[in-house]
Amino acid sequence: MTRLDYYRRLWKIFRGYRGKRTRLSYLPVRLWVEPTSVCNLRCLMCPNKDLPREQKGFMDFGLFRKIIDEAKDFIFDVHLLHRGESLLHPDFFRMVRYAREAGISTRFHTNGTLLDEDKSRRLIEAGLDQFALSFDGFDAPSYESIRVNAKFEATISNIRRFLEIKREMGAKRPSTTIELIHFPNVFAKGSRPKRRAFLERFRGLPLDHVHVKELHNWAGQAGPAGARGGYSACTFLWHALIIFWDGSVLPCTQDFFGYYPLGNVKEDSIRTIWNNERMIRLRTKILARDVADLETCGRCDRLRRPRIFGIPREYLGRALLKKMN
């Protein structure tokens, strides 16, 4: 896809969103596809530890192939994760390779605890484009209190070894980011020396970015929604879809427990689900600010974010720079 094609698609999304259209003439440009909802950690801020047994599982590769075959002509990229740790899936590297061979840019996040030498090499060889290592805390006490069941030094060692292997292989991809959540206690006054010491451990290695993102409330699952600003309609409904391991399609990553299923890709196509009755009804309610009866949207703090031209500021900047994560 050329840069011109990219911005043409963004213009269609902008017109659809700002024009308050509920039935869209274009298809989604991004998918989150969940290889598994199972995770090996019990992180402080993550609702995964409360996920019921019946919602835990692994996506069948045949279903994944169906999704990619349907979507390859219209999506920019696929995030190969959602509620779980994707490296637990036995076919994860096969999924990356299949999506890449279909011409789709691939991304995912990992907690890094399972990123051993073998997985590091396979990840690079599969052709992954971008990934982020979710790592919160600059020392063992802060990290291990947030990333429960993880060990600070072991995860640091995994990340360093991955970066060393990337350098040894002369690989440009994947673009690699360490991503930290802005926990007030971690970024408290006086934390700069710890932060410098933490980053020093990656000096000279091909780490592309360090990104600090704001803490959010997982649509009420990790705390109440704080009043942050004026209301803005959720942009997800105009550009993306989320697909759980069992084929259920959701409108937004914040719908962690699947309160508002739009359909299932085992039974319907992505094209059909994108403009079906439930999706149109949800877009209509979001535009009307009629969210009180919606289990997820009614408690989500992402509806009140700083805006530019009516678009949440953080999304607009990343979209224009082709960093729509």
Phi and psi restraints in degrees (value plus and minus 20) as a CYANA .aco file:
   2 THR   PHI     -96.7   -56.7
   2 THR   PSI     142.9   182.9
   3 ARG   PHI     -80.6   -40.6
   3 ARG   PSI     -56.7   -16.7
   4 LEU   PHI     -83.8   -43.8
   4 LEU   PSI     -63.1   -23.1
   5 ASP   PHI     -81.3   -41.3
   5 ASP   PSI     -60.2   -20.2
   6 TYR   PHI     -78.4   -38.4
   6 TYR   PSI     -70.0   -30.0
   7 TYR   PHI     -93.3   -53.3
   7 TYR   PSI     -47.3    -7.3
   8 ARG   PHI     -82.4   -42.4
   8 ARG   PSI     -63.5   -23.5
   9 ARG   PHI     -85.0   -45.0
   9 ARG   PSI     -61.6   -21.6
  10 LEU   PHI     -81.6   -41.6
  10 LEU   PSI     -57.7   -17.7
  11 TRP   PHI     -83.2   -43.2
  11 TRP   PSI     -59.2   -19.2
  12 LYS   PHI     -83.7   -43.7
  12 LYS   PSI     -61.2   -21.2
  13 ILE   PHI     -83.9   -43.9
  13 ILE   PSI     -65.4   -25.4
  14 PHE   PHI     -79.0   -39.0
  14 PHE   PSI     -65.0   -25.0
  15 ARG   PHI     -85.5   -45.5
  15 ARG   PSI     -59.1   -19.1
  16 GLY   PHI     -86.6   -46.6
  16 GLY   PSI     -61.5   -21.5
  17 TYR   PHI     -90.8   -50.8
  17 TYR   PSI     -72.7   -32.7
  18 ARG   PHI     -89.3   -49.3
  18 ARG   PSI     -48.1    -8.1
  19 GLY   PHI    -101.7   -61.7
  19 GLY   PSI     -20.6    19.4
  20 LYS   PHI      37.3    77.3
  20 LYS   PSI      21.1    61.1
  21 ARG   PHI    -104.0   -64.0
  21 ARG   PSI     117.4   157.4
  22 THR   PHI    -123.0   -83.0
  22 THR   PSI     -45.8    -5.8
  23 ARG   PHI    -128.4   -88.4
  23 ARG   PSI      98.7   138.7
  24 LEU   PHI    -121.6   -81.6
  24 LEU   PSI     122.6   162.6
  25 SER   PHI    -105.6   -65.6
  25 SER   PSI     -28.1    11.9
  26 TYR   PHI    -136.5   -96.5
  26 TYR   PSI     151.2   191.2
  27 LEU   PHI    -126.1   -86.1
  27 LEU   PSI     144.4   184.4
  28 PRO   PHI     -81.3   -41.3
  28 PRO   PSI     130.2   170.2
  29 VAL   PHI    -123.0   -83.0
  29 VAL   PSI     -25.2    14.8
  30 ARG   PHI    -166.3  -126.3
  30 ARG   PSI     122.5   162.5
  31 LEU   PHI    -146.8  -106.8
  31 LEU   PSI     122.7   162.7
  32 TRP   PHI    -123.3   -83.3
  32 TRP   PSI      99.0   139.0
  33 VAL   PHI    -137.5   -97.5
  33 VAL   PSI     103.9   143.9
  34 GLU   PHI    -114.0   -74.0
  34 GLU   PSI      83.5   123.5
  35 PRO   PHI     -81.6   -41.6
  35 PRO   PSI     -58.9   -18.9
  36 THR   PHI    -173.2  -133.2
  36 THR   PSI     131.7   171.7
  37 SER   PHI    -120.7   -80.7
  37 SER   PSI     -16.0    24.0
  38 VAL   PHI    -106.5   -66.5
  38 VAL   PSI     118.6   158.6
  39 CYS   PHI    -153.7  -113.7
  39 CYS   PSI     130.3   170.3
  40 ASN   PHI    -113.0   -73.0
  40 ASN   PSI     -22.9    17.1
  41 LEU   PHI    -136.0   -96.0
  41 LEU   PSI     148.7   188.7
  42 ARG   PHI    -150.6  -110.6
  42 ARG   PSI      46.8    86.8
  43 CYS   PHI     -86.3   -46.3
  43 CYS   PSI     125.2   165.2
  44 LEU   PHI     -72.3   -32.3
  44 LEU   PSI     -63.3   -23.3
  45 MET   PHI    -115.8   -75.8
  45 MET   PSI     -23.1    16.9
  46 CYS   PHI    -121.1   -81.1
  46 CYS   PSI     112.2   152.2
  47 PRO   PHI     -92.7   -52.7
  47 PRO   PSI     -24.7    15.3
  48 ASN   PHI     -76.0   -36.0
  48 ASN   PSI     -54.0   -14.0
  49 LYS   PHI     -85.2   -45.2
  49 LYS   PSI     -35.3     4.7
  50 ASP   PHI    -124.6   -84.6
  50 ASP   PSI     -13.6    26.4
  51 LEU   PHI     -89.0   -49.0
  51 LEU   PSI     107.2   147.2
  52 PRO   PHI     -87.1   -47.1
  52 PRO   PSI     135.9   175.9
  53 ARG   PHI     -74.4   -34.4
  53 ARG   PSI     -59.9   -19.9
  54 GLU   PHI     -88.2   -48.2
  54 GLU   PSI     -35.6     4.4
  55 GLN   PHI    -116.3   -76.3
  55 GLN   PSI     -13.9    26.1
  56 LYS   PHI    -122.2   -82.2
  56 LYS   PSI     112.3   152.3
  57 GLY   PHI     160.0   200.0
  57 GLY   PSI    -195.2  -155.2
  58 PHE   PHI    -146.0  -106.0
  58 PHE   PSI     117.2   157.2
  59 MET   PHI     -92.2   -52.2
  59 MET   PSI     115.2   155.2
  60 ASP   PHI     -90.0   -50.0
  60 ASP   PSI     118.1   158.1
  61 PHE   PHI     -83.0   -43.0
  61 PHE   PSI     -52.9   -12.9
  62 GLY   PHI     -81.4   -41.4
  62 GLY   PSI     -58.3   -18.3
  63 LEU   PHI     -87.8   -47.8
  63 LEU   PSI     -62.1   -22.1
  64 PHE   PHI     -79.2   -39.2
  64 PHE   PSI     -64.3   -24.3
  65 ARG   PHI     -80.8   -40.8
  65 ARG   PSI     -60.9   -20.9
  66 LYS   PHI     -80.5   -40.5
  66 LYS   PSI     -63.7   -23.7
  67 ILE   PHI     -81.9   -41.9
  67 ILE   PSI     -68.7   -28.7
  68 ILE   PHI     -85.2   -45.2
  68 ILE   PSI     -61.5   -21.5
  69 ASP   PHI     -82.6   -42.6
  69 ASP   PSI     -55.7   -15.7
  70 GLU   PHI     -92.3   -52.3
  70 GLU   PSI     -58.9   -18.9
  71 ALA   PHI    -113.2   -73.2
  71 ALA   PSI     -32.4     7.6
  72 LYS   PHI     -82.2   -42.2
  72 LYS   PSI     -40.3    -0.3
  73 ASP   PHI    -109.0   -69.0
  73 ASP   PSI     -25.8    14.2
  74 PHE   PHI    -158.1  -118.1
  74 PHE   PSI     -30.7     9.3
  75 ILE   PHI    -116.2   -76.2
  75 ILE   PSI     129.5   169.5
  76 PHE   PHI     -95.3   -55.3
  76 PHE   PSI     -69.2   -29.2
  77 ASP   PHI    -173.4  -133.4
  77 ASP   PSI     146.9   186.9
  78 VAL   PHI    -150.0  -110.0
  78 VAL   PSI     110.1   150.1
  79 HIS   PHI    -112.4   -72.4
  79 HIS   PSI      95.7   135.7
  80 LEU   PHI    -110.8   -70.8
  80 LEU   PSI      43.7    83.7
  81 LEU   PHI    -193.4  -153.4
  81 LEU   PSI     144.4   184.4
  82 HIS   PHI    -180.3  -140.3
  82 HIS   PSI    -109.2   -69.2
  83 ARG   PHI    -109.4   -69.4
  83 ARG   PSI     -36.1     3.9
  84 GLY   PHI    -138.5   -98.5
  84 GLY   PSI    -193.6  -153.6
  85 GLU   PHI    -116.9   -76.9
  85 GLU   PSI      87.4   127.4
  86 SER   PHI     -81.7   -41.7
  86 SER   PSI     -48.0    -8.0
  87 LEU   PHI     -87.9   -47.9
  87 LEU   PSI     -28.4    11.6
  88 LEU   PHI     -96.6   -56.6
  88 LEU   PSI     -39.3     0.7
  89 HIS   PHI     -97.2   -57.2
  89 HIS   PSI     107.3   147.3
  90 PRO   PHI     -84.9   -44.9
  90 PRO   PSI     -41.7    -1.7
  91 ASP   PHI    -125.3   -85.3
  91 ASP   PSI      -2.0    38.0
  92 PHE   PHI     -80.0   -40.0
  92 PHE   PSI     -65.8   -25.8
  93 PHE   PHI     -87.4   -47.4
  93 PHE   PSI     -53.0   -13.0
  94 ARG   PHI     -84.3   -44.3
  94 ARG   PSI     -58.1   -18.1
  95 MET   PHI     -84.5   -44.5
  95 MET   PSI     -65.1   -25.1
  96 VAL   PHI     -78.3   -38.3
  96 VAL   PSI     -68.9   -28.9
  97 ARG   PHI     -83.2   -43.2
  97 ARG   PSI     -61.0   -21.0
  98 TYR   PHI     -84.3   -44.3
  98 TYR   PSI     -63.0   -23.0
  99 ALA   PHI     -85.6   -45.6
  99 ALA   PSI     -62.3   -22.3
 100 ARG   PHI     -83.6   -43.6
 100 ARG   PSI     -61.5   -21.5
 101 GLU   PHI     -88.5   -48.5
 101 GLU   PSI     -40.0     0.0
 102 ALA   PHI    -104.3   -64.3
 102 ALA   PSI     -20.2    19.8
 103 GLY   PHI      66.6   106.6
 103 GLY   PSI      -2.2    37.8
 104 ILE   PHI    -123.0   -83.0
 104 ILE   PSI     114.0   154.0
 105 SER   PHI     -89.6   -49.6
 105 SER   PSI     117.5   157.5
 106 THR   PHI    -137.7   -97.7
 106 THR   PSI     121.2   161.2
 107 ARG   PHI    -162.8  -122.8
 107 ARG   PSI     135.2   175.2
 108 PHE   PHI    -185.1  -145.1
 108 PHE   PSI     144.2   184.2
 109 HIS   PHI    -129.5   -89.5
 109 HIS   PSI     130.8   170.8
 110 THR   PHI    -162.0  -122.0
 110 THR   PSI     132.5   172.5
 111 ASN   PHI    -100.9   -60.9
 111 ASN   PSI     -27.8    12.2
 112 GLY   PHI      61.7   101.7
 112 GLY   PSI     -26.9    13.1
 113 THR   PHI     -91.5   -51.5
 113 THR   PSI     -43.7    -3.7
 114 LEU   PHI    -123.3   -83.3
 114 LEU   PSI     -14.7    25.3
 115 LEU   PHI    -102.6   -62.6
 115 LEU   PSI      53.8    93.8
 116 ASP   PHI    -101.3   -61.3
 116 ASP   PSI    -197.5  -157.5
 117 GLU   PHI     -83.0   -43.0
 117 GLU   PSI     -62.1   -22.1
 118 ASP   PHI     -82.2   -42.2
 118 ASP   PSI     -67.5   -27.5
 119 LYS   PHI     -85.5   -45.5
 119 LYS   PSI     -55.5   -15.5
 120 SER   PHI     -80.9   -40.9
 120 SER   PSI     -67.1   -27.1
 121 ARG   PHI     -85.4   -45.4
 121 ARG   PSI     -62.6   -22.6
 122 ARG   PHI     -85.7   -45.7
 122 ARG   PSI     -54.9   -14.9
 123 LEU   PHI     -84.1   -44.1
 123 LEU   PSI     -63.9   -23.9
 124 ILE   PHI     -88.1   -48.1
 124 ILE   PSI     -64.3   -24.3
 125 GLU   PHI     -86.3   -46.3
 125 GLU   PSI     -49.1    -9.1
 126 ALA   PHI     -91.2   -51.2
 126 ALA   PSI     -37.8     2.2
 127 GLY   PHI      72.8   112.8
 127 GLY   PSI       0.3    40.3
 128 LEU   PHI     -73.6   -33.6
 128 LEU   PSI     117.7   157.7
 129 ASP   PHI    -106.6   -66.6
 129 ASP   PSI     -66.9   -26.9
 130 GLN   PHI    -163.6  -123.6
 130 GLN   PSI     123.1   163.1
 131 PHE   PHI    -171.7  -131.7
 131 PHE   PSI     136.0   176.0
 132 ALA   PHI    -141.4  -101.4
 132 ALA   PSI     119.3   159.3
 133 LEU   PHI    -119.0   -79.0
 133 LEU   PSI      93.9   133.9
 134 SER   PHI    -100.2   -60.2
 134 SER   PSI      94.8   134.8
 135 PHE   PHI    -163.9  -123.9
 135 PHE   PSI      93.6   133.6
 136 ASP   PHI    -137.3   -97.3
 136 ASP   PSI     101.4   141.4
 137 GLY   PHI      92.6   132.6
 137 GLY   PSI     123.6   163.6
 138 PHE   PHI    -121.7   -81.7
 138 PHE   PSI     -23.0    17.0
 139 ASP   PHI    -166.3  -126.3
 139 ASP   PSI     151.9   191.9
 140 ALA   PHI     -80.1   -40.1
 140 ALA   PSI     -66.3   -26.3
 141 PRO   PHI     -78.9   -38.9
 141 PRO   PSI     -65.5   -25.5
 142 SER   PHI     -91.2   -51.2
 142 SER   PSI     -64.2   -24.2
 143 TYR   PHI     -82.1   -42.1
 143 TYR   PSI     -69.3   -29.3
 144 GLU   PHI     -93.2   -53.2
 144 GLU   PSI     -39.4     0.6
 145 SER   PHI     -98.4   -58.4
 145 SER   PSI     -43.5    -3.5
 146 ILE   PHI    -114.8   -74.8
 146 ILE   PSI     -71.0   -31.0
 147 ARG   PHI    -112.2   -72.2
 147 ARG   PSI      54.6    94.6
 148 VAL   PHI     -84.5   -44.5
 148 VAL   PSI     110.7   150.7
 149 ASN   PHI      69.1   109.1
 149 ASN   PSI     -21.9    18.1
 150 ALA   PHI    -119.7   -79.7
 150 ALA   PSI     135.8   175.8
 151 LYS   PHI    -136.6   -96.6
 151 LYS   PSI     106.3   146.3
 152 PHE   PHI     -73.9   -33.9
 152 PHE   PSI     -76.3   -36.3
 153 GLU   PHI     -86.6   -46.6
 153 GLU   PSI     -56.1   -16.1
 154 ALA   PHI     -86.0   -46.0
 154 ALA   PSI     -61.9   -21.9
 155 THR   PHI     -89.6   -49.6
 155 THR   PSI     -61.4   -21.4
 156 ILE   PHI     -76.3   -36.3
 156 ILE   PSI     -64.3   -24.3
 157 SER   PHI     -81.6   -41.6
 157 SER   PSI     -61.4   -21.4
 158 ASN   PHI     -81.9   -41.9
 158 ASN   PSI     -64.7   -24.7
 159 ILE   PHI     -85.3   -45.3
 159 ILE   PSI     -66.5   -26.5
 160 ARG   PHI     -79.8   -39.8
 160 ARG   PSI     -63.4   -23.4
 161 ARG   PHI     -86.9   -46.9
 161 ARG   PSI     -58.1   -18.1
 162 PHE   PHI     -78.5   -38.5
 162 PHE   PSI     -66.9   -26.9
 163 LEU   PHI     -85.4   -45.4
 163 LEU   PSI     -55.8   -15.8
 164 GLU   PHI     -84.6   -44.6
 164 GLU   PSI     -62.7   -22.7
 165 ILE   PHI     -84.7   -44.7
 165 ILE   PSI     -61.8   -21.8
 166 LYS   PHI     -77.9   -37.9
 166 LYS   PSI     -63.4   -23.4
 167 ARG   PHI     -86.6   -46.6
 167 ARG   PSI     -64.3   -24.3
 168 GLU   PHI     -80.2   -40.2
 168 GLU   PSI     -56.1   -16.1
 169 MET   PHI    -103.4   -63.4
 169 MET   PSI     -27.2    12.8
 170 GLY   PHI      44.4    84.4
 170 GLY   PSI      11.8    51.8
 171 ALA   PHI    -106.9   -66.9
 171 ALA   PSI     114.1   154.1
 172 LYS   PHI    -103.2   -63.2
 172 LYS   PSI     -52.9   -12.9
 173 ARG   PHI    -129.3   -89.3
 173 ARG   PSI     133.0   173.0
 174 PRO   PHI    -101.9   -61.9
 174 PRO   PSI     128.7   168.7
 175 SER   PHI     -82.6   -42.6
 175 SER   PSI     108.0   148.0
 176 THR   PHI    -137.6   -97.6
 176 THR   PSI     109.2   149.2
 177 THR   PHI    -145.3  -105.3
 177 THR   PSI     118.6   158.6
 178 ILE   PHI    -116.7   -76.7
 178 ILE   PSI     104.4   144.4
 179 GLU   PHI    -135.0   -95.0
 179 GLU   PSI     107.2   147.2
 180 LEU   PHI    -140.8  -100.8
 180 LEU   PSI     121.6   161.6
 181 ILE   PHI    -106.4   -66.4
 181 ILE   PSI     122.0   162.0
 182 HIS   PHI     -99.9   -59.9
 182 HIS   PSI      52.5    92.5
 183 PHE   PHI     -93.8   -53.8
 183 PHE   PSI     108.4   148.4
 184 PRO   PHI     -75.1   -35.1
 184 PRO   PSI     -58.7   -18.7
 185 ASN   PHI     -91.2   -51.2
 185 ASN   PSI     -50.8   -10.8
 186 VAL   PHI     -93.8   -53.8
 186 VAL   PSI     -59.9   -19.9
 187 PHE   PHI    -120.3   -80.3
 187 PHE   PSI       7.3    47.3
 188 ALA   PHI     -87.0   -47.0
 188 ALA   PSI     144.3   184.3
 189 LYS   PHI     -76.6   -36.6
 189 LYS   PSI     112.2   152.2
 190 GLY   PHI      75.3   115.3
 190 GLY   PSI     -17.9    22.1
 191 SER   PHI    -106.8   -66.8
 191 SER   PSI     -28.0    12.0
 192 ARG   PHI     -79.8   -39.8
 192 ARG   PSI     -61.5   -21.5
 193 PRO   PHI     -79.5   -39.5
 193 PRO   PSI     -59.6   -19.6
 194 LYS   PHI     -85.2   -45.2
 194 LYS   PSI     -59.8   -19.8
 195 ARG   PHI     -84.7   -44.7
 195 ARG   PSI     -64.1   -24.1
 196 ARG   PHI     -81.7   -41.7
 196 ARG   PSI     -62.3   -22.3
 197 ALA   PHI     -84.8   -44.8
 197 ALA   PSI     -57.4   -17.4
 198 PHE   PHI     -84.0   -44.0
 198 PHE   PSI     -69.6   -29.6
 199 LEU   PHI     -87.3   -47.3
 199 LEU   PSI     -49.0    -9.0
 200 GLU   PHI     -81.0   -41.0
 200 GLU   PSI     -45.8    -5.8
 201 ARG   PHI     -88.5   -48.5
 201 ARG   PSI     -32.9     7.1
 202 PHE   PHI    -133.2   -93.2
 202 PHE   PSI     -11.3    28.7
 203 ARG   PHI     -80.4   -40.4
 203 ARG   PSI     116.1   156.1
 204 GLY   PHI      62.1   102.1
 204 GLY   PSI     -21.8    18.2
 205 LEU   PHI    -124.6   -84.6
 205 LEU   PSI     134.2   174.2
 206 PRO   PHI     -98.2   -58.2
 206 PRO   PSI      40.1    80.1
 207 LEU   PHI    -107.9   -67.9
 207 LEU   PSI     102.4   142.4
 208 ASP   PHI    -104.1   -64.1
 208 ASP   PSI     -56.4   -16.4
 209 HIS   PHI    -169.1  -129.1
 209 HIS   PSI     133.8   173.8
 210 VAL   PHI    -143.5  -103.5
 210 VAL   PSI     102.1   142.1
 211 HIS   PHI    -142.5  -102.5
 211 HIS   PSI     109.8   149.8
 212 VAL   PHI    -128.6   -88.6
 212 VAL   PSI     103.1   143.1
 213 LYS   PHI    -136.7   -96.7
 213 LYS   PSI     134.4   174.4
 214 GLU   PHI     -92.2   -52.2
 214 GLU   PSI     124.0   164.0
 215 LEU   PHI     -89.6   -49.6
 215 LEU   PSI     114.6   154.6
 216 HIS   PHI    -144.2  -104.2
 216 HIS   PSI     154.5   194.5
 217 ASN   PHI    -122.4   -82.4
 217 ASN   PSI      -4.9    35.1
 218 TRP   PHI      26.1    66.1
 218 TRP   PSI      28.6    68.6
 219 ALA   PHI      32.4    72.4
 219 ALA   PSI      24.8    64.8
 220 GLY   PHI      69.2   109.2
 220 GLY   PSI     -29.2    10.8
 221 GLN   PHI     -98.4   -58.4
 221 GLN   PSI     -36.6     3.4
 222 ALA   PHI    -146.3  -106.3
 222 ALA   PSI      10.9    50.9
 223 GLY   PHI     109.4   149.4
 223 GLY   PSI     146.1   186.1
 224 PRO   PHI     -92.7   -52.7
 224 PRO   PSI     137.2   177.2
 225 ALA   PHI     -98.0   -58.0
 225 ALA   PSI     105.7   145.7
 226 GLY   PHI    -108.0   -68.0
 226 GLY   PSI     128.1   168.1
 227 ALA   PHI     -94.5   -54.5
 227 ALA   PSI      93.0   133.0
 228 ARG   PHI    -136.3   -96.3
 228 ARG   PSI     -35.9     4.1
 229 GLY   PHI     145.2   185.2
 229 GLY   PSI    -188.3  -148.3
 230 GLY   PHI     -89.9   -49.9
 230 GLY   PSI     137.8   177.8
 231 TYR   PHI     -90.1   -50.1
 231 TYR   PSI     118.5   158.5
 232 SER   PHI    -159.8  -119.8
 232 SER   PSI     114.6   154.6
 233 ALA   PHI     -80.6   -40.6
 233 ALA   PSI     122.9   162.9
 234 CYS   PHI     -84.3   -44.3
 234 CYS   PSI     105.9   145.9
 235 THR   PHI     -93.7   -53.7
 235 THR   PSI     -40.0     0.0
 236 PHE   PHI     -73.3   -33.3
 236 PHE   PSI     -59.6   -19.6
 237 LEU   PHI     -87.4   -47.4
 237 LEU   PSI     -31.5     8.5
 238 TRP   PHI    -128.1   -88.1
 238 TRP   PSI     -19.9    20.1
 239 HIS   PHI    -167.5  -127.5
 239 HIS   PSI     -29.4    10.6
 240 ALA   PHI    -165.4  -125.4
 240 ALA   PSI     143.8   183.8
 241 LEU   PHI    -159.5  -119.5
 241 LEU   PSI     133.0   173.0
 242 ILE   PHI    -137.0   -97.0
 242 ILE   PSI     114.1   154.1
 243 ILE   PHI    -143.0  -103.0
 243 ILE   PSI      98.6   138.6
 244 PHE   PHI     -93.6   -53.6
 244 PHE   PSI     147.7   187.7
 245 TRP   PHI     -77.9   -37.9
 245 TRP   PSI     -47.8    -7.8
 246 ASP   PHI    -112.8   -72.8
 246 ASP   PSI     -13.9    26.1
 247 GLY   PHI      75.7   115.7
 247 GLY   PSI     -28.1    11.9
 248 SER   PHI     -82.8   -42.8
 248 SER   PSI     117.7   157.7
 249 VAL   PHI    -127.6   -87.6
 249 VAL   PSI     110.0   150.0
 250 LEU   PHI    -140.9  -100.9
 250 LEU   PSI     137.2   177.2
 251 PRO   PHI    -104.7   -64.7
 251 PRO   PSI     -36.7     3.3
 252 CYS   PHI    -176.9  -136.9
 252 CYS   PSI     129.2   169.2
 253 THR   PHI     -86.5   -46.5
 253 THR   PSI     -40.4    -0.4
 254 GLN   PHI     -96.8   -56.8
 254 GLN   PSI     -34.4     5.6
 255 ASP   PHI    -101.5   -61.5
 255 ASP   PSI      50.1    90.1
 256 PHE   PHI     -84.6   -44.6
 256 PHE   PSI     -54.9   -14.9
 257 PHE   PHI    -120.5   -80.5
 257 PHE   PSI     -13.1    26.9
 258 GLY   PHI      49.4    89.4
 258 GLY   PSI      24.8    64.8
 259 TYR   PHI     -92.2   -52.2
 259 TYR   PSI     -45.8    -5.8
 260 TYR   PHI    -148.1  -108.1
 260 TYR   PSI      51.6    91.6
 261 PRO   PHI     -88.9   -48.9
 261 PRO   PSI     117.0   157.0
 262 LEU   PHI    -113.9   -73.9
 262 LEU   PSI     -39.9     0.1
 263 GLY   PHI     139.7   179.7
 263 GLY   PSI    -184.9  -144.9
 264 ASN   PHI    -162.9  -122.9
 264 ASN   PSI     111.8   151.8
 265 VAL   PHI     -91.6   -51.6
 265 VAL   PSI     -29.3    10.7
 266 LYS   PHI     -91.5   -51.5
 266 LYS   PSI     -44.5    -4.5
 267 GLU   PHI    -132.6   -92.6
 267 GLU   PSI     -51.4   -11.4
 268 ASP   PHI    -150.9  -110.9
 268 ASP   PSI     140.4   180.4
 269 SER   PHI    -101.8   -61.8
 269 SER   PSI     139.0   179.0
 270 ILE   PHI     -79.8   -39.8
 270 ILE   PSI     -59.7   -19.7
 271 ARG   PHI     -78.6   -38.6
 271 ARG   PSI     -63.4   -23.4
 272 THR   PHI     -87.8   -47.8
 272 THR   PSI     -64.6   -24.6
 273 ILE   PHI     -84.4   -44.4
 273 ILE   PSI     -54.4   -14.4
 274 TRP   PHI     -77.2   -37.2
 274 TRP   PSI     -54.2   -14.2
 275 ASN   PHI    -144.8  -104.8
 275 ASN   PSI      10.6    50.6
 276 ASN   PHI     -98.7   -58.7
 276 ASN   PSI     157.2   197.2
 277 GLU   PHI     -79.4   -39.4
 277 GLU   PSI     -61.6   -21.6
 278 ARG   PHI     -88.2   -48.2
 278 ARG   PSI     -57.4   -17.4
 279 MET   PHI     -88.7   -48.7
 279 MET   PSI     -62.8   -22.8
 280 ILE   PHI     -83.3   -43.3
 280 ILE   PSI     -61.1   -21.1
 281 ARG   PHI     -82.8   -42.8
 281 ARG   PSI     -60.8   -20.8
 282 LEU   PHI     -86.6   -46.6
 282 LEU   PSI     -64.1   -24.1
 283 ARG   PHI     -79.2   -39.2
 283 ARG   PSI     -61.4   -21.4
 284 THR   PHI     -81.5   -41.5
 284 THR   PSI     -64.5   -24.5
 285 LYS   PHI     -87.8   -47.8
 285 LYS   PSI     -60.1   -20.1
 286 ILE   PHI     -83.1   -43.1
 286 ILE   PSI     -63.7   -23.7
 287 LEU   PHI     -85.1   -45.1
 287 LEU   PSI     -54.2   -14.2
 288 ALA   PHI    -103.6   -63.6
 288 ALA   PSI     -19.6    20.4
 289 ARG   PHI      39.9    79.9
 289 ARG   PSI       9.0    49.0
 290 ASP   PHI    -118.0   -78.0
 290 ASP   PSI      51.2    91.2
 291 VAL   PHI    -135.8   -95.8
 291 VAL   PSI     -20.9    19.1
 292 ALA   PHI     -78.7   -38.7
 292 ALA   PSI     -52.9   -12.9
 293 ASP   PHI    -112.7   -72.7
 293 ASP   PSI     -13.8    26.2
 294 LEU   PHI    -116.5   -76.5
 294 LEU   PSI      98.0   138.0
 295 GLU   PHI     -74.2   -34.2
 295 GLU   PSI     -59.9   -19.9
 296 THR   PHI    -109.3   -69.3
 296 THR   PSI     -77.3   -37.3
 297 CYS   PHI     -82.5   -42.5
 297 CYS   PSI     -54.1   -14.1
 298 GLY   PHI     -85.0   -45.0
 298 GLY   PSI     -38.4     1.6
 299 ARG   PHI    -138.9   -98.9
 299 ARG   PSI     -10.9    29.1
 300 CYS   PHI    -108.1   -68.1
 300 CYS   PSI     110.2   150.2
 301 ASP   PHI    -101.7   -61.7
 301 ASP   PSI     -26.1    13.9
 302 ARG   PHI     -97.3   -57.3
 302 ARG   PSI     -28.3    11.7
 303 LEU   PHI    -101.2   -61.2
 303 LEU   PSI     -26.2    13.8
 304 ARG   PHI    -149.4  -109.4
 304 ARG   PSI      51.6    91.6
 305 ARG   PHI    -139.8   -99.8
 305 ARG   PSI     134.5   174.5
 306 PRO   PHI     -76.3   -36.3
 306 PRO   PSI     120.1   160.1
 307 ARG   PHI    -145.0  -105.0
 307 ARG   PSI     135.3   175.3
 308 ILE   PHI    -152.5  -112.5
 308 ILE   PSI     105.9   145.9
 309 PHE   PHI      35.5    75.5
 309 PHE   PSI      12.1    52.1
 310 GLY   PHI      59.0    99.0
 310 GLY   PSI     -14.1    25.9
 311 ILE   PHI    -133.4   -93.4
 311 ILE   PSI     114.9   154.9
 312 PRO   PHI     -69.3   -29.3
 312 PRO   PSI     107.1   147.1
 313 ARG   PHI     -75.4   -35.4
 313 ARG   PSI     -62.8   -22.8
 314 GLU   PHI     -84.2   -44.2
 314 GLU   PSI     -55.0   -15.0
 315 TYR   PHI     -94.5   -54.5
 315 TYR   PSI     -58.4   -18.4
 316 LEU   PHI     -81.9   -41.9
 316 LEU   PSI     -67.6   -27.6
 317 GLY   PHI     -81.2   -41.2
 317 GLY   PSI     -62.7   -22.7
 318 ARG   PHI     -90.3   -50.3
 318 ARG   PSI     -56.5   -16.5
 319 ALA   PHI     -83.0   -43.0
 319 ALA   PSI     -65.0   -25.0
 320 LEU   PHI     -86.5   -46.5
 320 LEU   PSI     -47.9    -7.9
 321 LEU   PHI    -115.6   -75.6
 321 LEU   PSI      -8.7    31.3
 322 LYS   PHI      38.8    78.8
 322 LYS   PSI      18.6    58.6
 323 LYS   PHI    -146.8  -106.8
 323 LYS   PSI      44.4    84.4
 324 MET   PHI    -102.0   -62.0
 324 MET   PSI      16.9    56.9
